[in-house]
Amino acid sequence: MPSYWTLLSSLVLLGRLAGAAPVADILPPTDSFISSDPNPQLWNNDRTVDPVPLRGSRGAAVLGPQNVQLDLLNPDLLAPPTTDNGQVPNIKWPFSMSHNRLANGGWARQQNVYAMPTATEIAAVNMRLDSGVAREMHWHSAAEWAYMLAGDVRVSTITPEGQVWMADVTQGDLWYFPAGFPHSIQAKNNSVGGAEFLLIFDQGDFSEDATFLLTDWLAHTPKDVVAKNFGMQGNLTAFDHIPERELYIFPSAPMPEDIEEDKVIPNNTPYPFTFPLSRVNGTKTPGGSVKVVDSRTFNASKTISAVEVTVEVGGMRELHVSSHFILMLILWPS
């Protein structure tokens, strides 16, 4: 496709310079050209309309049951543009239709290949934590990339070599934990209303309900083994308060405001596992701005990169292709 358009553009330019015939005269003969119909979106969810699968002379009204609210949100599914062709798979999923896992002080809902079959290599979790609430230390076999939607959190991780990284992350910032790295997340006490973030995983079948939690590990390990592990064979009562079941999300002890007071040892990883994207100046374009972050700027993030695109009213992200799986999060200004 790109080479064809490059060739066509070159022919147009050369033709104009040489006074050649119009482009239409050099195209292969055809019975007709594409329709002049601009195929606009027929309605939006802000308008009080009855969504009907009609576009021009095509389609017909719905006679049976109809979910009007869903149809209002999906005009190009109910009345698709005439340019649609062949089988068009579902490439979007609203978190509003994901089962929400409620916990003591927060919640989490996910999207994976079981909700959206086209997402074979990427999954997502939307998580919310009240002020001071923690997502306990856990492990999983997928790498985790995160974008802060609101509030502030303190995250920590340990490398297989025993190196540690702890940092505060605010709205618009990122973190990345490689597969197998234990990590924890806690909403800061000064975050009014807590924090919310989007987690991205590089496995389509990732499940938030199948992560390996520290409390679950300890609850299923004999107490004398736990005591011996910590060199406390003669003091089993020290472990009497291990929860019977995993905690997952739970209210925790308030953290020190100064992160240095919270560190047992200074950060000593070879590079940061957080990235202050909120402080990066976007590159201005005629219709908005763009921020790009990948392993060249965020060294820890080896399997996931991101582009934060701001599209102004009337702007457009031009036609483009990608050879990689893309997860797009749409945010509207409040």
C-alpha positions as protocol buffer text, in pm:
chain_id: "A"
residue {
  index: 1
  type: MET
  ca { x: 0 y: 0 z: 0 }
}
residue {
  index: 2
  type: PRO
  ca { x: 261 y: 267 z: 95 }
}
residue {
  index: 3
  type: SER
  ca { x: 471 y: 194 z: -216 }
}
residue {
  index: 4
  type: TYR
  ca { x: 163 y: 218 z: -442 }
}
residue {
  index: 5
  type: TRP
  ca { x: 66 y: 558 z: -303 }
}
residue {
  index: 6
  type: THR
  ca { x: 424 y: 678 z: -323 }
}
residue {
  index: 7
  type: LEU
  ca { x: 432 y: 578 z: -690 }
}
residue {
  index: 8
  type: LEU
  ca { x: 95 y: 739 z: -757 }
}
residue {
  index: 9
  type: SER
  ca { x: 203 y: 1062 z: -586 }
}
residue {
  index: 10
  type: SER
  ca { x: 519 y: 1065 z: -795 }
}
residue {
  index: 11
  type: LEU
  ca { x: 315 y: 1019 z: -1113 }
}
residue {
  index: 12
  type: VAL
  ca { x: 88 y: 1307 z: -1012 }
}
residue {
  index: 13
  type: LEU
  ca { x: 386 y: 1536 z: -952 }
}
residue {
  index: 14
  type: LEU
  ca { x: 568 y: 1436 z: -1269 }
}
residue {
  index: 15
  type: GLY
  ca { x: 250 y: 1463 z: -1469 }
}
residue {
  index: 16
  type: ARG
  ca { x: 187 y: 1816 z: -1348 }
}
residue {
  index: 17
  type: LEU
  ca { x: 544 y: 1918 z: -1422 }
}
residue {
  index: 18
  type: ALA
  ca { x: 531 y: 1773 z: -1771 }
}
residue {
  index: 19
  type: GLY
  ca { x: 181 y: 1894 z: -1852 }
}
residue {
  index: 20
  type: ALA
  ca { x: 55 y: 1536 z: -1880 }
}
residue {
  index: 21
  type: ALA
  ca { x: -307 y: 1423 z: -1872 }
}
residue {
  index: 22
  type: PRO
  ca { x: -500 y: 1427 z: -1540 }
}
residue {
  index: 23
  type: VAL
  ca { x: -449 y: 1136 z: -1301 }
}
residue {
  index: 24
  type: ALA
  ca { x: -794 y: 996 z: -1379 }
}
residue {
  index: 25
  type: ASP
  ca { x: -682 y: 948 z: -1738 }
}
residue {
  index: 26
  type: ILE
  ca { x: -387 y: 726 z: -1639 }
}
residue {
  index: 27
  type: LEU
  ca { x: -576 y: 501 z: -1397 }
}
residue {
  index: 28
  type: PRO
  ca { x: -691 y: 157 z: -1521 }
}
residue {
  index: 29
  type: PRO
  ca { x: -1039 y: 165 z: -1682 }
}
residue {
  index: 30
  type: THR
  ca { x: -1326 y: 86 z: -1447 }
}
residue {
  index: 31
  type: ASP
  ca { x: -1704 y: 81 z: -1456 }
}
residue {
  index: 32
  type: SER
  ca { x: -1736 y: 326 z: -1168 }
}
residue {
  index: 33
  type: PHE
  ca { x: -1542 y: 509 z: -902 }
}
residue {
  index: 34
  type: ILE
  ca { x: -1598 y: 505 z: -527 }
}
residue {
  index: 35
  type: SER
  ca { x: -1914 y: 662 z: -394 }
}
residue {
  index: 36
  type: SER
  ca { x: -1918 y: 1033 z: -321 }
}
residue {
  index: 37
  type: ASP
  ca { x: -2112 y: 956 z: -1 }
}
residue {
  index: 38
  type: PRO
  ca { x: -1897 y: 1086 z: 291 }
}
residue {
  index: 39
  type: ASN
  ca { x: -2044 y: 813 z: 517 }
}
residue {
  index: 40
  type: PRO
  ca { x: -2077 y: 1029 z: 828 }
}
residue {
  index: 41
  type: GLN
  ca { x: -2156 y: 886 z: 1169 }
}
residue {
  index: 42
  type: LEU
  ca { x: -2536 y: 893 z: 1178 }
}
residue {
  index: 43
  type: TRP
  ca { x: -2581 y: 974 z: 1546 }
}
residue {
  index: 44
  type: ASN
  ca { x: -2399 y: 997 z: 1878 }
}
residue {
  index: 45
  type: ASN
  ca { x: -2493 y: 915 z: 2234 }
}
residue {
  index: 46
  type: ASP
  ca { x: -2553 y: 1283 z: 2316 }
}
residue {
  index: 47
  type: ARG
  ca { x: -2847 y: 1308 z: 2079 }
}
residue {
  index: 48
  type: THR
  ca { x: -3201 y: 1196 z: 2149 }
}
residue {
  index: 49
  type: VAL
  ca { x: -3262 y: 975 z: 1847 }
}
residue {
  index: 50
  type: ASP
  ca { x: -3400 y: 633 z: 1772 }
}
residue {
  index: 51
  type: PRO
  ca { x: -3103 y: 435 z: 1636 }
}
residue {
  index: 52
  type: VAL
  ca { x: -3211 y: 260 z: 1317 }
}
residue {
  index: 53
  type: PRO
  ca { x: -2998 y: 34 z: 1091 }
}
residue {
  index: 54
  type: LEU
  ca { x: -3063 y: 247 z: 783 }
}
residue {
  index: 55
  type: ARG
  ca { x: -2809 y: 416 z: 560 }
}
residue {
  index: 56
  type: GLY
  ca { x: -2952 y: 564 z: 244 }
}
residue {
  index: 57
  type: SER
  ca { x: -3155 y: 299 z: 64 }
}
residue {
  index: 58
  type: ARG
  ca { x: -2993 y: 14 z: 257 }
}
residue {
  index: 59
  type: GLY
  ca { x: -3119 y: -149 z: 573 }
}
residue {
  index: 60
  type: ALA
  ca { x: -3451 y: -162 z: 753 }
}
residue {
  index: 61
  type: ALA
  ca { x: -3596 y: -77 z: 1092 }
}
residue {
  index: 62
  type: VAL
  ca { x: -3562 y: -311 z: 1390 }
}
residue {
  index: 63
  type: LEU
  ca { x: -3886 y: -497 z: 1460 }
}
residue {
  index: 64
  type: GLY
  ca { x: -3767 y: -721 z: 1740 }
}
residue {
  index: 65
  type: PRO
  ca { x: -3600 y: -641 z: 2075 }
}
residue {
  index: 66
  type: GLN
  ca { x: -3340 y: -366 z: 2069 }
}
residue {
  index: 67
  type: ASN
  ca { x: -3082 y: -243 z: 2320 }
}
residue {
  index: 68
  type: VAL
  ca { x: -3115 y: 126 z: 2240 }
}
residue {
  index: 69
  type: GLN
  ca { x: -2845 y: 242 z: 2481 }
}
residue {
  index: 70
  type: LEU
  ca { x: -2584 y: 12 z: 2327 }
}
residue {
  index: 71
  type: ASP
  ca { x: -2691 y: 105 z: 1974 }
}
residue {
  index: 72
  type: LEU
  ca { x: -2653 y: 474 z: 2059 }
}
residue {
  index: 73
  type: LEU
  ca { x: -2294 y: 403 z: 2162 }
}
residue {
  index: 74
  type: ASN
  ca { x: -2215 y: 200 z: 1849 }
}
residue {
  index: 75
  type: PRO
  ca { x: -2360 y: 379 z: 1545 }
}
residue {
  index: 76
  type: ASP
  ca { x: -2107 y: 236 z: 1299 }
}
residue {
  index: 77
  type: LEU
  ca { x: -2193 y: -118 z: 1407 }
}
residue {
  index: 78
  type: LEU
  ca { x: -2569 y: -82 z: 1371 }
}
residue {
  index: 79
  type: ALA
  ca { x: -2552 y: 133 z: 1055 }
}
residue {
  index: 80
  type: PRO
  ca { x: -2200 y: 78 z: 920 }
}
residue {
  index: 81
  type: PRO
  ca { x: -2050 y: 294 z: 644 }
}
residue {
  index: 82
  type: THR
  ca { x: -2089 y: 156 z: 294 }
}
residue {
  index: 83
  type: THR
  ca { x: -1709 y: 126 z: 272 }
}
residue {
  index: 84
  type: ASP
  ca { x: -1711 y: -168 z: 515 }
}
residue {
  index: 85
  type: ASN
  ca { x: -1621 y: -492 z: 343 }
}
residue {
  index: 86
  type: GLY
  ca { x: -1596 y: -857 z: 444 }
}
residue {
  index: 87
  type: GLN
  ca { x: -1589 y: -982 z: 802 }
}
residue {
  index: 88
  type: VAL
  ca { x: -1506 y: -705 z: 1047 }
}
residue {
  index: 89
  type: PRO
  ca { x: -1403 y: -849 z: 1386 }
}
residue {
  index: 90
  type: ASN
  ca { x: -1486 y: -675 z: 1709 }
}
residue {
  index: 91
  type: ILE
  ca { x: -1185 y: -461 z: 1801 }
}
residue {
  index: 92
  type: LYS
  ca { x: -1318 y: -275 z: 2104 }
}
residue {
  index: 93
  type: TRP
  ca { x: -1442 y: -366 z: 2449 }
}
residue {
  index: 94
  type: PRO
  ca { x: -1600 y: -137 z: 2711 }
}
residue {
  index: 95
  type: PHE
  ca { x: -1481 y: -195 z: 3068 }
}
residue {
  index: 96
  type: SER
  ca { x: -1843 y: -127 z: 3167 }
}
residue {
  index: 97
  type: MET
  ca { x: -1919 y: -480 z: 3042 }
}
residue {
  index: 98
  type: SER
  ca { x: -1632 y: -642 z: 3233 }
}
residue {
  index: 99
  type: HIS
  ca { x: -1707 y: -824 z: 3557 }
}
residue {
  index: 100
  type: ASN
  ca { x: -1584 y: -609 z: 3846 }
}
residue {
  index: 101
  type: ARG
  ca { x: -1398 y: -775 z: 4135 }
}
residue {
  index: 102
  type: LEU
  ca { x: -1487 y: -576 z: 4447 }
}
residue {
  index: 103
  type: ALA
  ca { x: -1243 y: -576 z: 4738 }
}
residue {
  index: 104
  type: ASN
  ca { x: -1197 y: -406 z: 5074 }
}
residue {
  index: 105
  type: GLY
  ca { x: -1101 y: -57 z: 4958 }
}
residue {
  index: 106
  type: GLY
  ca { x: -1099 y: -94 z: 4581 }
}
residue {
  index: 107
  type: TRP
  ca { x: -1186 y: -296 z: 4274 }
}
residue {
  index: 108
  type: ALA
  ca { x: -1047 y: -437 z: 3951 }
}
residue {
  index: 109
  type: ARG
  ca { x: -1201 y: -526 z: 3616 }
}
residue {
  index: 110
  type: GLN
  ca { x: -1025 y: -680 z: 3321 }
}
residue {
  index: 111
  type: GLN
  ca { x: -1031 y: -732 z: 2945 }
}
residue {
  index: 112
  type: ASN
  ca { x: -851 y: -1024 z: 2782 }
}
residue {
  index: 113
  type: VAL
  ca { x: -883 y: -1258 z: 2487 }
}
residue {
  index: 114
  type: TYR
  ca { x: -1189 y: -1421 z: 2643 }
}
residue {
  index: 115
  type: ALA
  ca { x: -1375 y: -1089 z: 2631 }
}
residue {
  index: 116
  type: MET
  ca { x: -1228 y: -968 z: 2300 }
}
residue {
  index: 117
  type: PRO
  ca { x: -1104 y: -1257 z: 2081 }
}
residue {
  index: 118
  type: THR
  ca { x: -892 y: -1027 z: 1863 }
}
residue {
  index: 119
  type: ALA
  ca { x: -673 y: -936 z: 2164 }
}
residue {
  index: 120
  type: THR
  ca { x: -455 y: -1245 z: 2139 }
}
residue {
  index: 121
  type: GLU
  ca { x: -132 y: -1085 z: 2266 }
}
residue {
  index: 122
  type: ILE
  ca { x: -243 y: -811 z: 2504 }
}
residue {
  index: 123
  type: ALA
  ca { x: -476 y: -777 z: 2804 }
}
residue {
  index: 124
  type: ALA
  ca { x: -576 y: -494 z: 3036 }
}
residue {
  index: 125
  type: VAL
  ca { x: -695 y: -434 z: 3392 }
}
residue {
  index: 126
  type: ASN
  ca { x: -859 y: -118 z: 3526 }
}
residue {
  index: 127
  type: MET
  ca { x: -789 y: -91 z: 3900 }
}
residue {
  index: 128
  type: ARG
  ca { x: -902 y: 148 z: 4173 }
}
residue {
  index: 129
  type: LEU
  ca { x: -755 y: 188 z: 4524 }
}
residue {
  index: 130
  type: ASP
  ca { x: -886 y: 412 z: 4803 }
}
residue {
  index: 131
  type: SER
  ca { x: -638 y: 631 z: 4993 }
}
residue {
  index: 132
  type: GLY
  ca { x: -388 y: 413 z: 5182 }
}
residue {
  index: 133
  type: VAL
  ca { x: -517 y: 92 z: 5025 }
}
residue {
  index: 134
  type: ALA
  ca { x: -265 y: -156 z: 4884 }
}
residue {
  index: 135
  type: ARG
  ca { x: -259 y: -414 z: 4606 }
}
residue {
  index: 136
  type: GLU
  ca { x: -45 y: -664 z: 4788 }
}
residue {
  index: 137
  type: MET
  ca { x: 289 y: -796 z: 4662 }
}
residue {
  index: 138
  type: HIS
  ca { x: 234 y: -1048 z: 4385 }
}
residue {
  index: 139
  type: TRP
  ca { x: 388 y: -1216 z: 4081 }
}
residue {
  index: 140
  type: HIS
  ca { x: 269 y: -1313 z: 3733 }
}
residue {
  index: 141
  type: SER
  ca { x: 417 y: -1457 z: 3416 }
}
residue {
  index: 142
  type: ALA
  ca { x: 329 y: -1150 z: 3204 }
}
residue {
  index: 143
  type: ALA
  ca { x: 509 y: -817 z: 3202 }
}
residue {
  index: 144
  type: GLU
  ca { x: 304 y: -530 z: 3347 }
}
residue {
  index: 145
  type: TRP
  ca { x: 292 y: -175 z: 3206 }
}
residue {
  index: 146
  type: ALA
  ca { x: 77 y: 88 z: 3377 }
}
residue {
  index: 147
  type: TYR
  ca { x: -66 y: 434 z: 3307 }
}
residue {
  index: 148
  type: MET
  ca { x: -190 y: 643 z: 3600 }
}
residue {
  index: 149
  type: LEU
  ca { x: -540 y: 776 z: 3535 }
}
residue {
  index: 150
  type: ALA
  ca { x: -589 y: 965 z: 3861 }
}
residue {
  index: 151
  type: GLY
  ca { x: -430 y: 1014 z: 4203 }
}
residue {
  index: 152
  type: ASP
  ca { x: -91 y: 904 z: 4334 }
}
residue {
  index: 153
  type: VAL
  ca { x: 55 y: 565 z: 4424 }
}
residue {
  index: 154
  type: ARG
  ca { x: 380 y: 426 z: 4562 }
}
residue {
  index: 155
  type: VAL
  ca { x: 510 y: 119 z: 4381 }
}
residue {
  index: 156
  type: SER
  ca { x: 794 y: -117 z: 4461 }
}
residue {
  index: 157
  type: THR
  ca { x: 961 y: -416 z: 4296 }
}
residue {
  index: 158
  type: ILE
  ca { x: 1251 y: -656 z: 4348 }
}
residue {
  index: 159
  type: THR
  ca { x: 1467 y: -796 z: 4069 }
}
residue {
  index: 160
  type: PRO
  ca { x: 1576 y: -1163 z: 4060 }
}
residue {
  index: 161
  type: GLU
  ca { x: 1919 y: -1038 z: 4173 }
}
residue {
  index: 162
  type: GLY
  ca { x: 1770 y: -884 z: 4487 }
}
residue {
  index: 163
  type: GLN
  ca { x: 1789 y: -522 z: 4371 }
}
residue {
  index: 164
  type: VAL
  ca { x: 1501 y: -296 z: 4471 }
}
residue {
  index: 165
  type: TRP
  ca { x: 1314 y: -2 z: 4321 }
}
residue {
  index: 166
  type: MET
  ca { x: 1054 y: 213 z: 4500 }
}
residue {
  index: 167
  type: ALA
  ca { x: 898 y: 528 z: 4357 }
}
residue {
  index: 168
  type: ASP
  ca { x: 595 y: 755 z: 4368 }
}
residue {
  index: 169
  type: VAL
  ca { x: 382 y: 777 z: 4053 }
}
residue {
  index: 170
  type: THR
  ca { x: 125 y: 1045 z: 3974 }
}
residue {
  index: 171
  type: GLN
  ca { x: -144 y: 1106 z: 3712 }
}
residue {
  index: 172
  type: GLY
  ca { x: -7 y: 1062 z: 3360 }
}
residue {
  index: 173
  type: ASP
  ca { x: 302 y: 866 z: 3471 }
}
residue {
  index: 174
  type: LEU
  ca { x: 401 y: 506 z: 3395 }
}
residue {
  index: 175
  type: TRP
  ca { x: 556 y: 199 z: 3551 }
}
residue {
  index: 176
  type: TYR
  ca { x: 676 y: -132 z: 3407 }
}
residue {
  index: 177
  type: PHE
  ca { x: 753 y: -458 z: 3585 }
}
residue {
  index: 178
  type: PRO
  ca { x: 908 y: -742 z: 3382 }
}
residue {
  index: 179
  type: ALA
  ca { x: 751 y: -1088 z: 3397 }
}
residue {
  index: 180
  type: GLY
  ca { x: 823 y: -1266 z: 3725 }
}
residue {
  index: 181
  type: PHE
  ca { x: 926 y: -954 z: 3922 }
}
residue {
  index: 182
  type: PRO
  ca { x: 739 y: -934 z: 4258 }
}
residue {
  index: 183
  type: HIS
  ca { x: 579 y: -593 z: 4302 }
}
residue {
  index: 184
  type: SER
  ca { x: 326 y: -401 z: 4510 }
}
residue {
  index: 185
  type: ILE
  ca { x: 112 y: -88 z: 4467 }
}
residue {
  index: 186
  type: GLN
  ca { x: -35 y: 140 z: 4735 }
}
residue {
  index: 187
  type: ALA
  ca { x: -244 y: 455 z: 4695 }
}
residue {
  index: 188
  type: LYS
  ca { x: -82 y: 743 z: 4882 }
}
residue {
  index: 189
  type: ASN
  ca { x: -256 y: 886 z: 5185 }
}
residue {
  index: 190
  type: ASN
  ca { x: -263 y: 1236 z: 5037 }
}
residue {
  index: 191
  type: SER
  ca { x: -455 y: 1118 z: 4728 }
}
residue {
  index: 192
  type: VAL
  ca { x: -803 y: 1252 z: 4792 }
}
residue {
  index: 193
  type: GLY
  ca { x: -1034 y: 979 z: 4671 }
}
residue {
  index: 194
  type: GLY
  ca { x: -746 y: 738 z: 4617 }
}
residue {
  index: 195
  type: ALA
  ca { x: -603 y: 637 z: 4282 }
}
residue {
  index: 196
  type: GLU
  ca { x: -702 y: 466 z: 3957 }
}
residue {
  index: 197
  type: PHE
  ca { x: -481 y: 322 z: 3686 }
}
residue {
  index: 198
  type: LEU
  ca { x: -477 y: 112 z: 3371 }
}
residue {
  index: 199
  type: LEU
  ca { x: -259 y: -201 z: 3364 }
}
residue {
  index: 200
  type: ILE
  ca { x: -144 y: -355 z: 3035 }
}
residue {
  index: 201
  type: PHE
  ca { x: -8 y: -711 z: 3009 }
}
residue {
  index: 202
  type: ASP
  ca { x: 179 y: -867 z: 2717 }
}
residue {
  index: 203
  type: GLN
  ca { x: -28 y: -1189 z: 2725 }
}
residue {
  index: 204
  type: GLY
  ca { x: -375 y: -1204 z: 2574 }
}
residue {
  index: 205
  type: ASP
  ca { x: -493 y: -1471 z: 2819 }
}
residue {
  index: 206
  type: PHE
  ca { x: -366 y: -1293 z: 3131 }
}
residue {
  index: 207
  type: SER
  ca { x: -610 y: -1311 z: 3423 }
}
residue {
  index: 208
  type: GLU
  ca { x: -610 y: -1076 z: 3720 }
}
residue {
  index: 209
  type: ASP
  ca { x: -769 y: -1358 z: 3919 }
}
residue {
  index: 210
  type: ALA
  ca { x: -471 y: -1590 z: 3862 }
}
residue {
  index: 211
  type: THR
  ca { x: -181 y: -1386 z: 4000 }
}
residue {
  index: 212
  type: PHE
  ca { x: 45 y: -1535 z: 4270 }
}
residue {
  index: 213
  type: LEU
  ca { x: 0 y: -1340 z: 4596 }
}
residue {
  index: 214
  type: LEU
  ca { x: 233 y: -1327 z: 4895 }
}
residue {
  index: 215
  type: THR
  ca { x: -43 y: -1393 z: 5152 }
}
residue {
  index: 216
  type: ASP
  ca { x: -173 y: -1685 z: 4947 }
}
residue {
  index: 217
  type: TRP
  ca { x: 176 y: -1835 z: 4937 }
}
residue {
  index: 218
  type: LEU
  ca { x: 225 y: -1801 z: 5313 }
}
residue {
  index: 219
  type: ALA
  ca { x: -126 y: -1931 z: 5392 }
}
residue {
  index: 220
  type: HIS
  ca { x: -50 y: -2252 z: 5202 }
}
residue {
  index: 221
  type: THR
  ca { x: 294 y: -2309 z: 5356 }
}
residue {
  index: 222
  type: PRO
  ca { x: 327 y: -2496 z: 5689 }
}
residue {
  index: 223
  type: LYS
  ca { x: 401 y: -2254 z: 5970 }
}
residue {
  index: 224
  type: ASP
  ca { x: 715 y: -2437 z: 6081 }
}
residue {
  index: 225
  type: VAL
  ca { x: 854 y: -2403 z: 5726 }
}
residue {
  index: 226
  type: VAL
  ca { x: 779 y: -2030 z: 5727 }
}
residue {
  index: 227
  type: ALA
  ca { x: 945 y: -1992 z: 6067 }
}
residue {
  index: 228
  type: LYS
  ca { x: 1253 y: -2183 z: 5960 }
}
residue {
  index: 229
  type: ASN
  ca { x: 1277 y: -1974 z: 5643 }
}
residue {
  index: 230
  type: PHE
  ca { x: 1307 y: -1661 z: 5859 }
}
residue {
  index: 231
  type: GLY
  ca { x: 1539 y: -1823 z: 6114 }
}
residue {
  index: 232
  type: MET
  ca { x: 1270 y: -1828 z: 6386 }
}
residue {
  index: 233
  type: GLN
  ca { x: 1213 y: -2199 z: 6444 }
}
residue {
  index: 234
  type: GLY
  ca { x: 1151 y: -2146 z: 6814 }
}
residue {
  index: 235
  type: ASN
  ca { x: 894 y: -1870 z: 6772 }
}
residue {
  index: 236
  type: LEU
  ca { x: 599 y: -2003 z: 6573 }
}
residue {
  index: 237
  type: THR
  ca { x: 362 y: -1758 z: 6743 }
}
residue {
  index: 238
  type: ALA
  ca { x: 527 y: -1474 z: 6549 }
}
residue {
  index: 239
  type: PHE
  ca { x: 335 y: -1602 z: 6246 }
}
residue {
  index: 240
  type: ASP
  ca { x: -6 y: -1641 z: 6408 }
}
residue {
  index: 241
  type: HIS
  ca { x: -145 y: -1345 z: 6213 }
}
residue {
  index: 242
  type: ILE
  ca { x: -88 y: -1481 z: 5863 }
}
residue {
  index: 243
  type: PRO
  ca { x: -431 y: -1446 z: 5690 }
}
residue {
  index: 244
  type: GLU
  ca { x: -614 y: -1768 z: 5612 }
}
residue {
  index: 245
  type: ARG
  ca { x: -684 y: -1643 z: 5260 }
}
residue {
  index: 246
  type: GLU
  ca { x: -521 y: -1397 z: 5022 }
}
residue {
  index: 247
  type: LEU
  ca { x: -578 y: -1029 z: 5095 }
}
residue {
  index: 248
  type: TYR
  ca { x: -543 y: -904 z: 4733 }
}
residue {
  index: 249
  type: ILE
  ca { x: -660 y: -543 z: 4791 }
}
residue {
  index: 250
  type: PHE
  ca { x: -674 y: -421 z: 5151 }
}
residue {
  index: 251
  type: PRO
  ca { x: -638 y: -107 z: 5372 }
}
residue {
  index: 252
  type: SER
  ca { x: -278 y: -86 z: 5487 }
}
residue {
  index: 253
  type: ALA
  ca { x: -72 y: 110 z: 5738 }
}
residue {
  index: 254
  type: PRO
  ca { x: -18 y: 473 z: 5634 }
}
residue {
  index: 255
  type: MET
  ca { x: 307 y: 522 z: 5446 }
}
residue {
  index: 256
  type: PRO
  ca { x: 559 y: 797 z: 5528 }
}
residue {
  index: 257
  type: GLU
  ca { x: 509 y: 1103 z: 5311 }
}
residue {
  index: 258
  type: ASP
  ca { x: 882 y: 1116 z: 5247 }
}
residue {
  index: 259
  type: ILE
  ca { x: 962 y: 813 z: 5031 }
}
residue {
  index: 260
  type: GLU
  ca { x: 1319 y: 802 z: 5162 }
}
residue {
  index: 261
  type: GLU
  ca { x: 1179 y: 716 z: 5506 }
}
residue {
  index: 262
  type: ASP
  ca { x: 992 y: 425 z: 5348 }
}
residue {
  index: 263
  type: LYS
  ca { x: 1299 y: 265 z: 5190 }
}
residue {
  index: 264
  type: VAL
  ca { x: 1484 y: -9 z: 5374 }
}
residue {
  index: 265
  type: ILE
  ca { x: 1778 y: 39 z: 5136 }
}
residue {
  index: 266
  type: PRO
  ca { x: 1829 y: 296 z: 4857 }
}
residue {
  index: 267
  type: ASN
  ca { x: 1711 y: 213 z: 4506 }
}
residue {
  index: 268
  type: ASN
  ca { x: 1986 y: 11 z: 4339 }
}
residue {
  index: 269
  type: THR
  ca { x: 1839 y: -126 z: 4014 }
}
residue {
  index: 270
  type: PRO
  ca { x: 2034 y: -60 z: 3691 }
}
residue {
  index: 271
  type: TYR
  ca { x: 1752 y: 163 z: 3562 }
}
residue {
  index: 272
  type: PRO
  ca { x: 1417 y: 301 z: 3690 }
}
residue {
  index: 273
  type: PHE
  ca { x: 1099 y: 97 z: 3668 }
}
residue {
  index: 274
  type: THR
  ca { x: 885 y: 414 z: 3662 }
}
residue {
  index: 275
  type: PHE
  ca { x: 870 y: 692 z: 3404 }
}
residue {
  index: 276
  type: PRO
  ca { x: 743 y: 1054 z: 3454 }
}
residue {
  index: 277
  type: LEU
  ca { x: 549 y: 1085 z: 3129 }
}
residue {
  index: 278
  type: SER
  ca { x: 339 y: 1364 z: 3285 }
}
residue {
  index: 279
  type: ARG
  ca { x: 648 y: 1587 z: 3279 }
}
residue {
  index: 280
  type: VAL
  ca { x: 734 y: 1519 z: 2914 }
}
residue {
  index: 281
  type: ASN
  ca { x: 642 y: 1796 z: 2670 }
}
residue {
  index: 282
  type: GLY
  ca { x: 430 y: 1665 z: 2386 }
}
residue {
  index: 283
  type: THR
  ca { x: 530 y: 1728 z: 2026 }
}
residue {
  index: 284
  type: LYS
  ca { x: 282 y: 1976 z: 1878 }
}
residue {
  index: 285
  type: THR
  ca { x: 99 y: 1890 z: 1556 }
}
residue {
  index: 286
  type: PRO
  ca { x: -166 y: 2082 z: 1358 }
}
residue {
  index: 287
  type: GLY
  ca { x: -444 y: 1882 z: 1526 }
}
residue {
  index: 288
  type: GLY
  ca { x: -308 y: 1814 z: 1874 }
}
residue {
  index: 289
  type: SER
  ca { x: 6 y: 1676 z: 2035 }
}
residue {
  index: 290
  type: VAL
  ca { x: 186 y: 1345 z: 2083 }
}
residue {
  index: 291
  type: LYS
  ca { x: 420 y: 1184 z: 2338 }
}
residue {
  index: 292
  type: VAL
  ca { x: 614 y: 868 z: 2252 }
}
residue {
  index: 293
  type: VAL
  ca { x: 773 y: 642 z: 2513 }
}
residue {
  index: 294
  type: ASP
  ca { x: 955 y: 317 z: 2441 }
}
residue {
  index: 295
  type: SER
  ca { x: 1263 y: 126 z: 2560 }
}
residue {
  index: 296
  type: ARG
  ca { x: 1490 y: 402 z: 2426 }
}
residue {
  index: 297
  type: THR
  ca { x: 1350 y: 650 z: 2677 }
}
residue {
  index: 298
  type: PHE
  ca { x: 1199 y: 410 z: 2933 }
}
residue {
  index: 299
  type: ASN
  ca { x: 1477 y: 150 z: 2945 }
}
residue {
  index: 300
  type: ALA
  ca { x: 1292 y: -98 z: 3167 }
}
residue {
  index: 301
  type: SER
  ca { x: 995 y: -129 z: 2930 }
}
residue {
  index: 302
  type: LYS
  ca { x: 1119 y: -401 z: 2696 }
}
residue {
  index: 303
  type: THR
  ca { x: 794 y: -547 z: 2560 }
}
residue {
  index: 304
  type: ILE
  ca { x: 545 y: -257 z: 2564 }
}
residue {
  index: 305
  type: SER
  ca { x: 571 y: 94 z: 2421 }
}
residue {
  index: 306
  type: ALA
  ca { x: 314 y: 371 z: 2418 }
}
residue {
  index: 307
  type: VAL
  ca { x: 200 y: 686 z: 2242 }
}
residue {
  index: 308
  type: GLU
  ca { x: -11 y: 943 z: 2426 }
}
residue {
  index: 309
  type: VAL
  ca { x: -207 y: 1128 z: 2159 }
}
residue {
  index: 310
  type: THR
  ca { x: -412 y: 1441 z: 2228 }
}
residue {
  index: 311
  type: VAL
  ca { x: -657 y: 1514 z: 1947 }
}
residue {
  index: 312
  type: GLU
  ca { x: -813 y: 1860 z: 1947 }
}
residue {
  index: 313
  type: VAL
  ca { x: -1175 y: 1920 z: 1844 }
}
residue {
  index: 314
  type: GLY
  ca { x: -1192 y: 1864 z: 1470 }
}
residue {
  index: 315
  type: GLY
  ca { x: -849 y: 1699 z: 1466 }
}
residue {
  index: 316
  type: MET
  ca { x: -768 y: 1352 z: 1336 }
}
residue {
  index: 317
  type: ARG
  ca { x: -500 y: 1087 z: 1379 }
}
residue {
  index: 318
  type: GLU
  ca { x: -412 y: 1023 z: 1016 }
}
residue {
  index: 319
  type: LEU
  ca { x: -451 y: 683 z: 848 }
}
residue {
  index: 320
  type: HIS
  ca { x: -170 y: 453 z: 954 }
}
residue {
  index: 321
  type: VAL
  ca { x: -82 y: 85 z: 997 }
}
residue {
  index: 322
  type: SER
  ca { x: 112 y: -110 z: 1258 }
}
residue {
  index: 323
  type: SER
  ca { x: 262 y: -456 z: 1264 }
}
residue {
  index: 324
  type: HIS
  ca { x: 216 y: -480 z: 1641 }
}
residue {
  index: 325
  type: PHE
  ca { x: -87 y: -533 z: 1861 }
}
residue {
  index: 326
  type: ILE
  ca { x: -228 y: -204 z: 1985 }
}
residue {
  index: 327
  type: LEU
  ca { x: -447 y: -133 z: 2285 }
}
residue {
  index: 328
  type: MET
  ca { x: -613 y: 206 z: 2266 }
}
residue {
  index: 329
  type: LEU
  ca { x: -764 y: 381 z: 2568 }
}
residue {
  index: 330
  type: ILE
  ca { x: -998 y: 667 z: 2485 }
}
residue {
  index: 331
  type: LEU
  ca { x: -1015 y: 946 z: 2746 }
}
residue {
  index: 332
  type: TRP
  ca { x: -1257 y: 1235 z: 2725 }
}
residue {
  index: 333
  type: PRO
  ca { x: -1199 y: 1565 z: 2913 }
}
residue {
  index: 334
  type: SER
  ca { x: -1430 y: 1609 z: 3210 }
}
